Amino acid sequence: MADSSLVGLVDDGSGDIEMFQWEGYRRHDPRRPSRKRLQPAVDLAAFCAPPLAALTLLWLLGPHTAVVLIGSAAALATVAVLATQIIGYADVAGPAQLT
């Protein structure tokens, strides 16, 4: 484990203390799957829904000039990339096992 090498760096006699114990607990917490499913939903609502709402209002209310439409299409593409990244890094299945 990575934390065992950090324990060796501490030279104050605390080598018997479990370092980063909270990380292990968070990884093996029975509620971890529900947290890992909820977090992407919160991230999508916080970072993707507001720009999509703004773009929708822009498209409904105008102005519909070429510059506005091109800019809004670029903004839509950016939000789509962001949503893809949020979903791709969701880690719902759990941590990858090193072999």
C-alpha positions as CSV (number, residue, x, y, z in Angstrom):
1,M,0.0,0.0,0.0
2,A,1.1,3.6,-0.6
3,D,0.5,4.7,2.9
4,S,3.1,2.2,4.3
5,S,5.9,4.1,2.6
6,L,4.6,7.4,4.1
7,V,4.6,5.8,7.6
8,G,8.3,5.1,7.1
9,L,8.9,8.8,6.4
10,V,7.5,9.8,9.8
11,D,10.3,9.7,12.3
12,D,8.5,10.5,15.5
13,G,7.7,7.0,16.7
14,S,4.2,7.0,15.2
15,G,4.9,4.1,12.8
16,D,2.2,2.0,14.5
17,I,-0.5,4.5,13.7
18,E,-2.7,3.7,10.8
19,M,-2.2,6.6,8.4
20,F,-5.0,7.7,6.1
21,Q,-7.4,5.3,7.8
22,W,-10.4,7.4,6.7
23,E,-9.5,6.8,3.1
24,G,-9.9,3.0,3.6
25,Y,-13.2,3.6,5.4
26,R,-14.6,5.8,2.6
27,R,-13.6,3.2,0.0
28,H,-15.3,0.3,1.9
29,D,-18.3,2.2,3.3
30,P,-21.5,0.4,2.6
31,R,-23.1,3.6,1.4
32,R,-20.3,4.3,-1.1
33,P,-22.3,3.1,-4.2
34,S,-25.2,5.4,-3.5
35,R,-22.8,8.3,-2.9
36,K,-20.9,7.6,-6.1
37,R,-24.2,7.5,-8.1
38,L,-25.5,10.7,-6.5
39,Q,-22.3,12.8,-7.0
40,P,-22.4,12.8,-10.8
41,A,-26.1,13.7,-10.7
42,V,-25.3,16.7,-8.4
43,D,-22.3,17.7,-10.6
44,L,-24.5,17.5,-13.8
45,A,-27.2,19.6,-12.1
46,A,-24.7,22.2,-10.8
47,F,-22.4,22.5,-13.8
48,C,-24.4,21.5,-16.9
49,A,-28.1,22.4,-16.2
50,P,-27.6,26.2,-15.7
51,P,-25.8,26.7,-19.0
52,L,-28.3,24.5,-20.8
53,A,-31.1,26.5,-19.3
54,A,-29.4,29.7,-20.4
55,L,-28.9,28.4,-23.9
56,T,-32.5,27.3,-24.1
57,L,-33.7,30.8,-23.1
58,L,-31.3,32.4,-25.6
59,W,-32.6,30.2,-28.4
60,L,-36.2,30.9,-27.4
61,L,-35.9,34.7,-26.9
62,G,-33.1,35.6,-29.3
63,P,-31.4,37.5,-30.8
64,H,-30.8,35.0,-33.5
65,T,-27.8,36.5,-35.2
66,A,-25.1,34.3,-36.8
67,V,-22.6,35.3,-34.1
68,V,-25.0,34.4,-31.3
69,L,-25.9,31.1,-32.9
70,I,-22.3,30.1,-33.5
71,G,-21.3,31.1,-30.0
72,S,-24.2,29.2,-28.4
73,A,-23.4,26.1,-30.5
74,A,-19.8,26.3,-29.2
75,A,-21.1,26.7,-25.6
76,L,-23.4,23.7,-26.2
77,A,-20.4,21.6,-27.4
78,T,-18.4,22.7,-24.3
79,V,-21.3,21.6,-22.0
80,A,-21.5,18.3,-23.8
81,V,-17.8,17.7,-23.3
82,L,-18.1,18.6,-19.6
83,A,-21.1,16.3,-19.1
84,T,-19.2,13.5,-20.8
85,Q,-16.2,14.0,-18.5
86,I,-18.4,14.1,-15.4
87,I,-20.1,10.8,-16.4
88,G,-16.8,9.2,-17.5
89,Y,-15.1,9.9,-14.2
90,A,-18.0,9.0,-12.0
91,D,-16.2,5.8,-10.7
92,V,-19.6,4.2,-9.9
93,A,-18.1,0.7,-10.2
94,G,-15.4,1.4,-7.6
95,P,-11.7,1.7,-7.6
96,A,-9.7,-0.1,-10.3
97,Q,-7.6,-3.0,-8.9
98,L,-3.9,-2.9,-9.6
99,T,-2.5,-6.2,-10.8
